[in-house]
Every structure is written in C-alpha cells, then in structure tokens.
Amino acid sequence: MAASQLAALEGVDSGPRVPGASSGFLYSEGQRLALEALLSKGAEAFQACVQREELRPFLSADEVQGLAAAAEDWTVAKPEPGRMADGAPTADGDAGSLSYWPGQSEQPAPILRLGWPVDSAWKGITRAQLYTQPPGEGQPPLKELVRLEIQAAHKLVAVVMDVFTDPDLLLDLVDAAMRRWVPVYLLLDRQQLPAFLELAQQLGVNPWATENMDVRVVRGCSFQSRWRRQVSGTVREKFVLLDGERVISGSYE
C-alpha cells in the first residue's frame, strides 16, 4: 500500500490542502438566503441580506440584474393517482421519488423520431485534431471546417448550440435534411430560442415544419426557492456530432 494511502487511513496530514476545502467552503447558507431574497424581493433585498450576513460580494451587478429579471413563479404539478408528474405510470407499490436514485430519471428518455445510426463495428484508434482561429498554416478557417463536415455527412447531423444565429450553418442543415435526406437534430437553449427563430424567419425557414429535422429546446439547471420563485441557467455548449463518428466542439467567434 502506498505511503499516501496509509497516511490517509491513519489520519496523518500528508501535505498541503486547498484553503477552505470543507463543506462550509463548498456551501454557504448565507449566500442561499441572499439568493432567496433576490428572487423574491429584488436587488435591494439581496444587498441588504449580503450586508446582514456579512458576506463577501459573490455576484456582479450584471449577474444580480440578470437573475432578478429571469426569476419567475413556479408551481408543483400534482400527478394523477398512479402517475408521475410527467404523466408516466408509476410502478406498483412505489410511493418514493426517483430523486433519491441518481441512476434513474423522472423524465422519460426523448424519442429520436428521425432514427439514429447504429454501428457496433470497431473504428480503430480515437484521434483528436486541434484547430485554431486564425487558422494554422494549411488549415481551413473553423467555420469553413464545420460547413464542410456538415455537407459531407450522410448518416446524421446532431447540433447542440447555446446561441444559434449563423445563417450559413442553418441553410447547410436545411439542405442536409431536405435535399440529401440526412437526419438533423438541433438542441437549443430555451432562453436563446427567440434569436434562432428570428434568424429562421429572415431566411424563410420554418424549423418546426422542416422535413427530416427535429428541433428541441432545453434549459440549464434550475434554482427553486422556498418562496416558489425559480431561475434557470443557460446552456453553455457548442458542438456537432456527425454520422455518429466525428465531433467538432468549440467556437469560431
């Protein structure tokens, strides 16, 4: 057994530690109370709570304003007898909540109505390639690389995007879905959906009615207060999965 393992078992200090690495450092009841005040009563109540609890500043002015503006009321839906809140049937004799079982979900897995490529064959060694903006010598610009990969896909294109406002990429996806009949999935951030819909309208595209394209929206993690107010985070992801074999992640802005 390694000396560090023996030291851990015997409670011996084996070296320096991260300052504040304790439950009190990872969680602050005072900060939670301040957030409760912000969501229910606004920025002035938040600042008053910060002073009362003698907290160090932990949110910028822009974050305070953004959270206050995004806060909304929430209610708990009462499920019908024998059904979960999402309408799914419950198991006989199961009166507990699936929240206590992280391996399960209270939401059913979404149906991939356009299908998904299934290929269990071994594809060899996984490789990663780094691209930069501006591009390196002999490498294409990042946007050109993404467009070329979308245009070359023949099994599947799945895009996860926080802010989707690029007209060229949207037209490439529509072309892949309708002309080449490649299934296209779009997963977008709920808060940024209006910007995407405005772009689609300008291009004369109806994303909800485009054949062979499935558009869905998601929201980030939600904080729900005891005063029945909640605020949801935003999706911070940009990547595209092509043919179930290649992934491009990053940003070219």
Contacts in CASP RR format, 6 or more apart in sequence:
PFRMAT RR
TARGET T0000
AUTHOR 0000-0000-0000
METHOD contacts of the structure
MODEL  1
MAASQLAALEGVDSGPRVPGASSGFLYSEGQRLALEALLSKGAEAFQACV
QREELRPFLSADEVQGLAAAAEDWTVAKPEPGRMADGAPTADGDAGSLSY
WPGQSEQPAPILRLGWPVDSAWKGITRAQLYTQPPGEGQPPLKELVRLEI
QAAHKLVAVVMDVFTDPDLLLDLVDAAMRRWVPVYLLLDRQQLPAFLELA
QQLGVNPWATENMDVRVVRGCSFQSRWRRQVSGTVREKFVLLDGERVISG
SYE
3 14 0 8 1.000
4 14 0 8 1.000
6 12 0 8 1.000
7 13 0 8 1.000
7 14 0 8 1.000
8 14 0 8 1.000
28 55 0 8 1.000
28 58 0 8 1.000
30 49 0 8 1.000
30 53 0 8 1.000
30 55 0 8 1.000
31 55 0 8 1.000
31 58 0 8 1.000
33 49 0 8 1.000
33 53 0 8 1.000
34 46 0 8 1.000
34 49 0 8 1.000
34 50 0 8 1.000
34 53 0 8 1.000
34 55 0 8 1.000
35 46 0 8 1.000
35 67 0 8 1.000
35 223 0 8 1.000
35 225 0 8 1.000
36 225 0 8 1.000
36 226 0 8 1.000
36 227 0 8 1.000
37 45 0 8 1.000
37 46 0 8 1.000
37 48 0 8 1.000
37 49 0 8 1.000
38 45 0 8 1.000
38 46 0 8 1.000
38 49 0 8 1.000
38 64 0 8 1.000
38 67 0 8 1.000
38 68 0 8 1.000
38 71 0 8 1.000
39 67 0 8 1.000
39 68 0 8 1.000
39 71 0 8 1.000
39 223 0 8 1.000
39 225 0 8 1.000
39 227 0 8 1.000
39 229 0 8 1.000
39 230 0 8 1.000
39 231 0 8 1.000
40 71 0 8 1.000
40 225 0 8 1.000
40 227 0 8 1.000
40 229 0 8 1.000
42 68 0 8 1.000
43 64 0 8 1.000
43 65 0 8 1.000
43 68 0 8 1.000
46 59 0 8 1.000
46 64 0 8 1.000
46 68 0 8 1.000
49 55 0 8 1.000
50 57 0 8 1.000
59 67 0 8 1.000
67 231 0 8 1.000
70 191 0 8 1.000
70 231 0 8 1.000
70 232 0 8 1.000
70 233 0 8 1.000
71 229 0 8 1.000
71 230 0 8 1.000
71 231 0 8 1.000
72 229 0 8 1.000
72 230 0 8 1.000
72 231 0 8 1.000
73 228 0 8 1.000
73 229 0 8 1.000
73 230 0 8 1.000
74 224 0 8 1.000
74 228 0 8 1.000
74 229 0 8 1.000
74 230 0 8 1.000
75 228 0 8 1.000
76 85 0 8 1.000
77 85 0 8 1.000
78 85 0 8 1.000
79 85 0 8 1.000
79 87 0 8 1.000
80 87 0 8 1.000
82 89 0 8 1.000
82 90 0 8 1.000
83 89 0 8 1.000
83 90 0 8 1.000
84 90 0 8 1.000
84 98 0 8 1.000
84 106 0 8 1.000
85 106 0 8 1.000
86 106 0 8 1.000
86 107 0 8 1.000
86 108 0 8 1.000
88 108 0 8 1.000
97 106 0 8 1.000
98 104 0 8 1.000
98 105 0 8 1.000
98 106 0 8 1.000
99 106 0 8 1.000
110 216 0 8 1.000
112 185 0 8 1.000
112 214 0 8 1.000
113 214 0 8 1.000
114 183 0 8 1.000
114 184 0 8 1.000
114 185 0 8 1.000
114 212 0 8 1.000
114 213 0 8 1.000
114 214 0 8 1.000
115 183 0 8 1.000
116 156 0 8 1.000
116 183 0 8 1.000
117 155 0 8 1.000
117 156 0 8 1.000
117 243 0 8 1.000
117 244 0 8 1.000
119 244 0 8 1.000
123 245 0 8 1.000
131 139 0 8 1.000
131 140 0 8 1.000
131 142 0 8 1.000
131 145 0 8 1.000
132 139 0 8 1.000
132 142 0 8 1.000
133 141 0 8 1.000
133 142 0 8 1.000
133 252 0 8 1.000
134 141 0 8 1.000
135 141 0 8 1.000
135 142 0 8 1.000
139 145 0 8 1.000
140 148 0 8 1.000
141 252 0 8 1.000
142 250 0 8 1.000
142 252 0 8 1.000
143 166 0 8 1.000
143 168 0 8 1.000
143 169 0 8 1.000
143 252 0 8 1.000
145 248 0 8 1.000
146 169 0 8 1.000
146 240 0 8 1.000
146 248 0 8 1.000
146 252 0 8 1.000
147 168 0 8 1.000
147 169 0 8 1.000
147 172 0 8 1.000
149 240 0 8 1.000
149 242 0 8 1.000
149 246 0 8 1.000
149 248 0 8 1.000
150 157 0 8 1.000
150 169 0 8 1.000
150 172 0 8 1.000
150 173 0 8 1.000
150 176 0 8 1.000
150 240 0 8 1.000
150 242 0 8 1.000
151 172 0 8 1.000
151 175 0 8 1.000
151 176 0 8 1.000
152 242 0 8 1.000
153 176 0 8 1.000
153 182 0 8 1.000
153 242 0 8 1.000
153 243 0 8 1.000
154 180 0 8 1.000
154 182 0 8 1.000
154 243 0 8 1.000
155 182 0 8 1.000
155 183 0 8 1.000
155 243 0 8 1.000
155 244 0 8 1.000
156 182 0 8 1.000
156 183 0 8 1.000
156 184 0 8 1.000
156 185 0 8 1.000
156 241 0 8 1.000
156 242 0 8 1.000
156 243 0 8 1.000
156 244 0 8 1.000
157 173 0 8 1.000
157 176 0 8 1.000
157 182 0 8 1.000
157 183 0 8 1.000
157 184 0 8 1.000
157 185 0 8 1.000
157 240 0 8 1.000
157 241 0 8 1.000
157 242 0 8 1.000
158 184 0 8 1.000
158 185 0 8 1.000
158 187 0 8 1.000
158 240 0 8 1.000
158 241 0 8 1.000
158 244 0 8 1.000
159 173 0 8 1.000
159 184 0 8 1.000
159 185 0 8 1.000
159 186 0 8 1.000
159 187 0 8 1.000
159 239 0 8 1.000
159 240 0 8 1.000
159 241 0 8 1.000
160 187 0 8 1.000
160 235 0 8 1.000
160 237 0 8 1.000
160 238 0 8 1.000
160 239 0 8 1.000
160 240 0 8 1.000
161 186 0 8 1.000
161 187 0 8 1.000
161 188 0 8 1.000
161 189 0 8 1.000
161 237 0 8 1.000
161 238 0 8 1.000
162 188 0 8 1.000
162 189 0 8 1.000
162 192 0 8 1.000
162 234 0 8 1.000
162 235 0 8 1.000
162 236 0 8 1.000
162 237 0 8 1.000
162 238 0 8 1.000
163 189 0 8 1.000
163 192 0 8 1.000
163 195 0 8 1.000
164 170 0 8 1.000
164 186 0 8 1.000
164 188 0 8 1.000
164 192 0 8 1.000
164 195 0 8 1.000
164 196 0 8 1.000
164 199 0 8 1.000
165 195 0 8 1.000
165 196 0 8 1.000
165 199 0 8 1.000
166 199 0 8 1.000
167 199 0 8 1.000
167 202 0 8 1.000
167 203 0 8 1.000
170 199 0 8 1.000
170 200 0 8 1.000
170 203 0 8 1.000
170 205 0 8 1.000
171 203 0 8 1.000
171 205 0 8 1.000
173 184 0 8 1.000
173 186 0 8 1.000
173 213 0 8 1.000
174 205 0 8 1.000
174 210 0 8 1.000
174 213 0 8 1.000
176 182 0 8 1.000
176 184 0 8 1.000
177 183 0 8 1.000
177 184 0 8 1.000
177 210 0 8 1.000
177 211 0 8 1.000
177 212 0 8 1.000
177 213 0 8 1.000
178 210 0 8 1.000
178 211 0 8 1.000
178 212 0 8 1.000
178 213 0 8 1.000
181 212 0 8 1.000
182 212 0 8 1.000
183 212 0 8 1.000
183 214 0 8 1.000
184 212 0 8 1.000
184 213 0 8 1.000
184 214 0 8 1.000
185 213 0 8 1.000
185 214 0 8 1.000
185 216 0 8 1.000
186 207 0 8 1.000
186 213 0 8 1.000
186 214 0 8 1.000
186 215 0 8 1.000
186 216 0 8 1.000
187 216 0 8 1.000
187 217 0 8 1.000
187 218 0 8 1.000
188 196 0 8 1.000
188 215 0 8 1.000
188 216 0 8 1.000
188 217 0 8 1.000
188 218 0 8 1.000
188 235 0 8 1.000
189 217 0 8 1.000
189 218 0 8 1.000
189 219 0 8 1.000
189 220 0 8 1.000
189 234 0 8 1.000
189 235 0 8 1.000
190 217 0 8 1.000
190 218 0 8 1.000
190 219 0 8 1.000
190 220 0 8 1.000
190 232 0 8 1.000
191 219 0 8 1.000
191 232 0 8 1.000
191 233 0 8 1.000
191 234 0 8 1.000
192 234 0 8 1.000
192 235 0 8 1.000
193 217 0 8 1.000
196 207 0 8 1.000
197 207 0 8 1.000
200 206 0 8 1.000
200 207 0 8 1.000
207 213 0 8 1.000
207 215 0 8 1.000
208 215 0 8 1.000
218 235 0 8 1.000
219 232 0 8 1.000
219 233 0 8 1.000
219 234 0 8 1.000
219 235 0 8 1.000
220 232 0 8 1.000
220 233 0 8 1.000
220 234 0 8 1.000
220 235 0 8 1.000
221 232 0 8 1.000
221 233 0 8 1.000
222 230 0 8 1.000
222 231 0 8 1.000
222 232 0 8 1.000
222 233 0 8 1.000
223 230 0 8 1.000
223 231 0 8 1.000
223 232 0 8 1.000
224 230 0 8 1.000
238 249 0 8 1.000
238 250 0 8 1.000
238 251 0 8 1.000
239 247 0 8 1.000
239 248 0 8 1.000
239 249 0 8 1.000
239 250 0 8 1.000
240 247 0 8 1.000
240 248 0 8 1.000
241 247 0 8 1.000
242 248 0 8 1.000
END
